[in-house]
Amino acid sequence: MANYYVNNKQQENGDHEVHKSGCDYFPKDYKYLGNFSDCEDAVKEAEKEYDQVNGCYYCSNDCHTQ
């Protein structure tokens, strides 16, 4: 289980990235999503708020699509 967060600021391509606590690329403007066993559930939670969500390449790579 890990704490997950979503970046409130979208990337240039429109993605709002999901990060795990402790990520080297943790955003400054974020929303806490909750404690999940994997990034897939965290992405689903972030999609309730944002239409375009992606996992961080570094800490949530299993959910990174680009």
Backbone as XML, in Angstrom:
<?xml version="1.0"?>
<chain id="A" units="angstrom">
  <residue number="1" name="MET">
    <atom name="N" x="0.850" y="-1.180" z="0.000"/>
    <atom name="CA" x="0.000" y="0.000" z="0.000"/>
    <atom name="C" x="0.894" y="1.241" z="0.000"/>
  </residue>
  <residue number="2" name="ALA">
    <atom name="N" x="0.432" y="2.250" z="-0.709"/>
    <atom name="CA" x="1.185" y="3.507" z="-0.784"/>
    <atom name="C" x="0.214" y="4.668" z="-0.918"/>
  </residue>
  <residue number="3" name="ASN">
    <atom name="N" x="0.659" y="5.829" z="-0.494"/>
    <atom name="CA" x="-0.121" y="7.052" z="-0.665"/>
    <atom name="C" x="0.112" y="7.603" z="-2.062"/>
  </residue>
  <residue number="4" name="TYR">
    <atom name="N" x="-0.981" y="7.966" z="-2.732"/>
    <atom name="CA" x="-0.905" y="8.495" z="-4.093"/>
    <atom name="C" x="-1.506" y="9.891" z="-4.152"/>
  </residue>
  <residue number="5" name="TYR">
    <atom name="N" x="-0.980" y="10.672" z="-5.087"/>
    <atom name="CA" x="-1.365" y="12.063" z="-5.271"/>
    <atom name="C" x="-1.483" y="12.343" z="-6.760"/>
  </residue>
  <residue number="6" name="VAL">
    <atom name="N" x="-2.273" y="13.347" z="-7.113"/>
    <atom name="CA" x="-2.372" y="13.767" z="-8.511"/>
    <atom name="C" x="-1.902" y="15.212" z="-8.605"/>
  </residue>
  <residue number="7" name="ASN">
    <atom name="N" x="-1.167" y="15.482" z="-9.654"/>
    <atom name="CA" x="-0.690" y="16.834" z="-9.917"/>
    <atom name="C" x="-1.865" y="17.670" z="-10.409"/>
  </residue>
  <residue number="8" name="ASN">
    <atom name="N" x="-2.171" y="18.765" z="-9.712"/>
    <atom name="CA" x="-3.260" y="19.646" z="-10.141"/>
    <atom name="C" x="-2.906" y="20.425" z="-11.397"/>
  </residue>
  <residue number="9" name="LYS">
    <atom name="N" x="-1.614" y="20.610" z="-11.633"/>
    <atom name="CA" x="-1.157" y="21.320" z="-12.827"/>
    <atom name="C" x="-0.955" y="20.299" z="-13.946"/>
  </residue>
  <residue number="10" name="GLN">
    <atom name="N" x="-1.603" y="20.532" z="-15.058"/>
    <atom name="CA" x="-1.486" y="19.573" z="-16.160"/>
    <atom name="C" x="-0.164" y="19.734" z="-16.901"/>
  </residue>
  <residue number="11" name="GLN">
    <atom name="N" x="0.291" y="18.634" z="-17.488"/>
    <atom name="CA" x="1.490" y="18.645" z="-18.310"/>
    <atom name="C" x="1.182" y="19.350" z="-19.636"/>
  </residue>
  <residue number="12" name="GLU">
    <atom name="N" x="2.197" y="19.581" z="-20.439"/>
    <atom name="CA" x="1.995" y="20.241" z="-21.732"/>
    <atom name="C" x="1.022" y="19.480" z="-22.624"/>
  </residue>
  <residue number="13" name="ASN">
    <atom name="N" x="0.981" y="18.152" z="-22.480"/>
    <atom name="CA" x="0.078" y="17.345" z="-23.309"/>
    <atom name="C" x="-1.322" y="17.219" z="-22.697"/>
  </residue>
  <residue number="14" name="GLY">
    <atom name="N" x="-1.545" y="17.857" z="-21.543"/>
    <atom name="CA" x="-2.859" y="17.835" z="-20.914"/>
    <atom name="C" x="-3.021" y="16.824" z="-19.796"/>
  </residue>
  <residue number="15" name="ASP">
    <atom name="N" x="-2.038" y="15.947" z="-19.607"/>
    <atom name="CA" x="-2.112" y="14.929" z="-18.557"/>
    <atom name="C" x="-1.977" y="15.536" z="-17.165"/>
  </residue>
  <residue number="16" name="HIS">
    <atom name="N" x="-2.715" y="14.957" z="-16.239"/>
    <atom name="CA" x="-2.508" y="15.198" z="-14.815"/>
    <atom name="C" x="-1.863" y="13.920" z="-14.295"/>
  </residue>
  <residue number="17" name="GLU">
    <atom name="N" x="-0.614" y="14.007" z="-13.869"/>
    <atom name="CA" x="0.135" y="12.814" z="-13.493"/>
    <atom name="C" x="-0.139" y="12.381" z="-12.055"/>
  </residue>
  <residue number="18" name="VAL">
    <atom name="N" x="-0.218" y="11.059" z="-11.885"/>
    <atom name="CA" x="-0.384" y="10.442" z="-10.575"/>
    <atom name="C" x="0.997" y="10.059" z="-10.055"/>
  </residue>
  <residue number="19" name="HIS">
    <atom name="N" x="1.275" y="10.444" z="-8.802"/>
    <atom name="CA" x="2.567" y="10.174" z="-8.177"/>
    <atom name="C" x="2.376" y="9.424" z="-6.869"/>
  </residue>
  <residue number="20" name="LYS">
    <atom name="N" x="3.382" y="8.601" z="-6.569"/>
    <atom name="CA" x="3.428" y="7.889" z="-5.297"/>
    <atom name="C" x="4.253" y="8.722" z="-4.319"/>
  </residue>
  <residue number="21" name="SER">
    <atom name="N" x="3.899" y="8.680" z="-3.065"/>
    <atom name="CA" x="4.644" y="9.387" z="-2.032"/>
    <atom name="C" x="6.123" y="9.018" z="-2.118"/>
  </residue>
  <residue number="22" name="GLY">
    <atom name="N" x="6.995" y="10.030" z="-2.048"/>
    <atom name="CA" x="8.431" y="9.802" z="-2.108"/>
    <atom name="C" x="9.030" y="9.914" z="-3.489"/>
  </residue>
  <residue number="23" name="CYS">
    <atom name="N" x="8.210" y="10.173" z="-4.503"/>
    <atom name="CA" x="8.695" y="10.290" z="-5.881"/>
    <atom name="C" x="9.662" y="11.476" z="-5.995"/>
  </residue>
  <residue number="24" name="ASP">
    <atom name="N" x="10.734" y="11.289" z="-6.744"/>
    <atom name="CA" x="11.693" y="12.371" z="-6.991"/>
    <atom name="C" x="11.074" y="13.509" z="-7.790"/>
  </residue>
  <residue number="25" name="TYR">
    <atom name="N" x="9.975" y="13.240" z="-8.479"/>
    <atom name="CA" x="9.314" y="14.246" z="-9.325"/>
    <atom name="C" x="7.962" y="14.663" z="-8.742"/>
  </residue>
  <residue number="26" name="PHE">
    <atom name="N" x="7.872" y="14.622" z="-7.430"/>
    <atom name="CA" x="6.623" y="14.949" z="-6.741"/>
    <atom name="C" x="6.230" y="16.405" z="-7.035"/>
  </residue>
  <residue number="27" name="PRO">
    <atom name="N" x="4.970" y="16.640" z="-7.392"/>
    <atom name="CA" x="4.530" y="17.994" z="-7.762"/>
    <atom name="C" x="4.399" y="18.935" z="-6.567"/>
  </residue>
  <residue number="28" name="LYS">
    <atom name="N" x="4.439" y="20.221" z="-6.841"/>
    <atom name="CA" x="4.258" y="21.235" z="-5.797"/>
    <atom name="C" x="2.781" y="21.502" z="-5.533"/>
  </residue>
  <residue number="29" name="ASP">
    <atom name="N" x="1.959" y="21.346" z="-6.568"/>
    <atom name="CA" x="0.517" y="21.592" z="-6.463"/>
    <atom name="C" x="-0.191" y="20.259" z="-6.696"/>
  </residue>
  <residue number="30" name="TYR">
    <atom name="N" x="-0.641" y="19.641" z="-5.630"/>
    <atom name="CA" x="-1.182" y="18.286" z="-5.735"/>
    <atom name="C" x="-2.431" y="18.107" z="-4.883"/>
  </residue>
  <residue number="31" name="LYS">
    <atom name="N" x="-3.118" y="17.001" z="-5.173"/>
    <atom name="CA" x="-4.277" y="16.593" z="-4.383"/>
    <atom name="C" x="-4.039" y="15.157" z="-3.926"/>
  </residue>
  <residue number="32" name="TYR">
    <atom name="N" x="-4.293" y="14.906" z="-2.653"/>
    <atom name="CA" x="-4.165" y="13.553" z="-2.116"/>
    <atom name="C" x="-5.300" y="12.684" z="-2.647"/>
  </residue>
  <residue number="33" name="LEU">
    <atom name="N" x="-4.943" y="11.525" z="-3.178"/>
    <atom name="CA" x="-5.946" y="10.605" z="-3.724"/>
    <atom name="C" x="-6.337" y="9.528" z="-2.727"/>
  </residue>
  <residue number="34" name="GLY">
    <atom name="N" x="-5.375" y="9.062" z="-1.948"/>
    <atom name="CA" x="-5.645" y="8.008" z="-0.982"/>
    <atom name="C" x="-4.526" y="6.993" z="-0.936"/>
  </residue>
  <residue number="35" name="ASN">
    <atom name="N" x="-4.755" y="5.944" z="-0.154"/>
    <atom name="CA" x="-3.789" y="4.867" z="0.023"/>
    <atom name="C" x="-4.275" y="3.675" z="-0.784"/>
  </residue>
  <residue number="36" name="PHE">
    <atom name="N" x="-3.479" y="3.262" z="-1.760"/>
    <atom name="CA" x="-3.892" y="2.198" z="-2.677"/>
    <atom name="C" x="-2.809" y="1.131" z="-2.793"/>
  </residue>
  <residue number="37" name="SER">
    <atom name="N" x="-3.202" y="-0.051" z="-3.200"/>
    <atom name="CA" x="-2.253" y="-1.151" z="-3.381"/>
    <atom name="C" x="-1.503" y="-1.052" z="-4.703"/>
  </residue>
  <residue number="38" name="ASP">
    <atom name="N" x="-2.058" y="-0.293" z="-5.653"/>
    <atom name="CA" x="-1.372" y="-0.116" z="-6.936"/>
    <atom name="C" x="-1.806" y="1.190" z="-7.589"/>
  </residue>
  <residue number="39" name="CYS">
    <atom name="N" x="-1.052" y="1.582" z="-8.616"/>
    <atom name="CA" x="-1.328" y="2.854" z="-9.276"/>
    <atom name="C" x="-2.627" y="2.838" z="-10.080"/>
  </residue>
  <residue number="40" name="GLU">
    <atom name="N" x="-3.068" y="1.663" z="-10.492"/>
    <atom name="CA" x="-4.296" y="1.586" z="-11.288"/>
    <atom name="C" x="-5.491" y="2.151" z="-10.523"/>
  </residue>
  <residue number="41" name="ASP">
    <atom name="N" x="-5.610" y="1.796" z="-9.258"/>
    <atom name="CA" x="-6.714" y="2.312" z="-8.447"/>
    <atom name="C" x="-6.558" y="3.813" z="-8.207"/>
  </residue>
  <residue number="42" name="ALA">
    <atom name="N" x="-5.315" y="4.269" z="-8.063"/>
    <atom name="CA" x="-5.065" y="5.698" z="-7.873"/>
    <atom name="C" x="-5.446" y="6.483" z="-9.122"/>
  </residue>
  <residue number="43" name="VAL">
    <atom name="N" x="-5.135" y="5.951" z="-10.295"/>
    <atom name="CA" x="-5.500" y="6.608" z="-11.561"/>
    <atom name="C" x="-7.023" y="6.683" z="-11.680"/>
  </residue>
  <residue number="44" name="LYS">
    <atom name="N" x="-7.711" y="5.610" z="-11.337"/>
    <atom name="CA" x="-9.177" y="5.617" z="-11.381"/>
    <atom name="C" x="-9.749" y="6.703" z="-10.477"/>
  </residue>
  <residue number="45" name="GLU">
    <atom name="N" x="-9.154" y="6.868" z="-9.310"/>
    <atom name="CA" x="-9.604" y="7.904" z="-8.383"/>
    <atom name="C" x="-9.348" y="9.293" z="-8.964"/>
  </residue>
  <residue number="46" name="ALA">
    <atom name="N" x="-8.193" y="9.495" z="-9.580"/>
    <atom name="CA" x="-7.858" y="10.791" z="-10.183"/>
    <atom name="C" x="-8.780" y="11.112" z="-11.355"/>
  </residue>
  <residue number="47" name="GLU">
    <atom name="N" x="-9.245" y="10.085" z="-12.053"/>
    <atom name="CA" x="-10.140" y="10.293" z="-13.204"/>
    <atom name="C" x="-11.512" y="10.807" z="-12.772"/>
  </residue>
  <residue number="48" name="LYS">
    <atom name="N" x="-11.833" y="10.729" z="-11.504"/>
    <atom name="CA" x="-13.078" y="11.313" z="-11.001"/>
    <atom name="C" x="-12.995" y="12.836" z="-11.041"/>
  </residue>
  <residue number="49" name="GLU">
    <atom name="N" x="-11.774" y="13.368" z="-11.005"/>
    <atom name="CA" x="-11.540" y="14.813" z="-10.983"/>
    <atom name="C" x="-11.089" y="15.358" z="-12.341"/>
  </residue>
  <residue number="50" name="TYR">
    <atom name="N" x="-10.274" y="14.577" z="-13.040"/>
    <atom name="CA" x="-9.683" y="15.032" z="-14.304"/>
    <atom name="C" x="-9.964" y="14.035" z="-15.425"/>
  </residue>
  <residue number="51" name="ASP">
    <atom name="N" x="-10.171" y="14.563" z="-16.627"/>
    <atom name="CA" x="-10.461" y="13.713" z="-17.782"/>
    <atom name="C" x="-9.211" y="13.015" z="-18.318"/>
  </residue>
  <residue number="52" name="GLN">
    <atom name="N" x="-8.078" y="13.675" z="-18.240"/>
    <atom name="CA" x="-6.847" y="13.137" z="-18.822"/>
    <atom name="C" x="-5.829" y="12.895" z="-17.707"/>
  </residue>
  <residue number="53" name="VAL">
    <atom name="N" x="-5.616" y="11.617" z="-17.374"/>
    <atom name="CA" x="-4.748" y="11.227" z="-16.259"/>
    <atom name="C" x="-3.739" y="10.200" z="-16.757"/>
  </residue>
  <residue number="54" name="ASN">
    <atom name="N" x="-2.534" y="10.280" z="-16.214"/>
    <atom name="CA" x="-1.484" y="9.347" z="-16.582"/>
    <atom name="C" x="-0.631" y="9.087" z="-15.351"/>
  </residue>
  <residue number="55" name="GLY">
    <atom name="N" x="-0.045" y="7.912" z="-15.253"/>
    <atom name="CA" x="0.875" y="7.616" z="-14.170"/>
    <atom name="C" x="2.236" y="8.224" z="-14.442"/>
  </residue>
  <residue number="56" name="CYS">
    <atom name="N" x="2.911" y="8.618" z="-13.392"/>
    <atom name="CA" x="4.263" y="9.148" z="-13.502"/>
    <atom name="C" x="5.190" y="8.068" z="-14.063"/>
  </residue>
  <residue number="57" name="TYR">
    <atom name="N" x="6.021" y="8.442" z="-15.004"/>
    <atom name="CA" x="6.966" y="7.502" z="-15.621"/>
    <atom name="C" x="7.893" y="6.890" z="-14.573"/>
  </residue>
  <residue number="58" name="TYR">
    <atom name="N" x="8.246" y="7.656" z="-13.544"/>
    <atom name="CA" x="9.252" y="7.228" z="-12.577"/>
    <atom name="C" x="8.696" y="6.452" z="-11.391"/>
  </residue>
  <residue number="59" name="CYS">
    <atom name="N" x="7.561" y="6.863" z="-10.851"/>
    <atom name="CA" x="7.068" y="6.193" z="-9.647"/>
    <atom name="C" x="5.796" y="5.369" z="-9.866"/>
  </residue>
  <residue number="60" name="SER">
    <atom name="N" x="5.126" y="5.574" z="-10.989"/>
    <atom name="CA" x="3.895" y="4.832" z="-11.312"/>
    <atom name="C" x="3.958" y="4.332" z="-12.749"/>
  </residue>
  <residue number="61" name="ASN">
    <atom name="N" x="5.087" y="3.754" z="-13.094"/>
    <atom name="CA" x="5.348" y="3.372" z="-14.478"/>
    <atom name="C" x="4.359" y="2.359" z="-15.022"/>
  </residue>
  <residue number="62" name="ASP">
    <atom name="N" x="3.825" y="1.497" z="-14.175"/>
    <atom name="CA" x="2.844" y="0.505" z="-14.632"/>
    <atom name="C" x="1.597" y="1.189" z="-15.214"/>
  </residue>
  <residue number="63" name="CYS">
    <atom name="N" x="1.355" y="2.430" z="-14.826"/>
    <atom name="CA" x="0.185" y="3.168" z="-15.287"/>
    <atom name="C" x="0.553" y="4.291" z="-16.256"/>
  </residue>
  <residue number="64" name="HIS">
    <atom name="N" x="1.809" y="4.343" z="-16.641"/>
    <atom name="CA" x="2.267" y="5.374" z="-17.584"/>
    <atom name="C" x="2.001" y="4.884" z="-19.002"/>
  </residue>
  <residue number="65" name="THR">
    <atom name="N" x="1.327" y="5.720" z="-19.800"/>
    <atom name="CA" x="0.918" y="5.279" z="-21.144"/>
    <atom name="C" x="1.665" y="5.943" z="-22.279"/>
  </residue>
  <residue number="66" name="GLN">
    <atom name="N" x="2.521" y="6.918" z="-22.003"/>
    <atom name="CA" x="3.240" y="7.576" z="-23.096"/>
    <atom name="C" x="4.713" y="7.577" z="-22.838"/>
  </residue>
</chain>
